[in-house]
Amino acid sequence: MFTAKRLGLAGMFCNFDKTFFMGFAEKKEIIMEIVRNADDKLLGLIIALANEYNHQEYQFSEEEIKKFEESRDEFYASGKKGFTVEESLKSLKEKLK
């Protein structure tokens, strides 16, 4: 079994082939060992990385944006009327009765 000491910190982040075949529990064990031995700077980096991972915003692709714009343009060209939030909620409530 690999440990953080055997792999070294650089090994954890640069040799993905070694960690690729590890199970979830083994990876957690290594991360916990790294955290236990980390200095303040490394802990700050780990926290920043976790925050970035947890707060990623979805980036629309050019193709998705193009589809949104085409749909919007088709709607405007159709002459149909849109609905306010209040109108939509009222309509939905009436349909659910």
C-alpha angles and dihedrals in degrees: 000000000000119000130191090250092054094046097036121214092280089052091055093054102033106034102061091162090070095051096038093082096044121108123242093258092052092050091050090050091053092047090050090051090050091050093048090054097038126117123223094270094053092046089053090051092048091050091048091049092049092048092049091048093049096046103045114145118221112249114212115226121236088252092054092048090050091052091049091050093047091050091049092048092049090051093051092046092051092063091225119149119243123219132239119234090256092051091048093050092047091051093049093048091051091051091050093055 
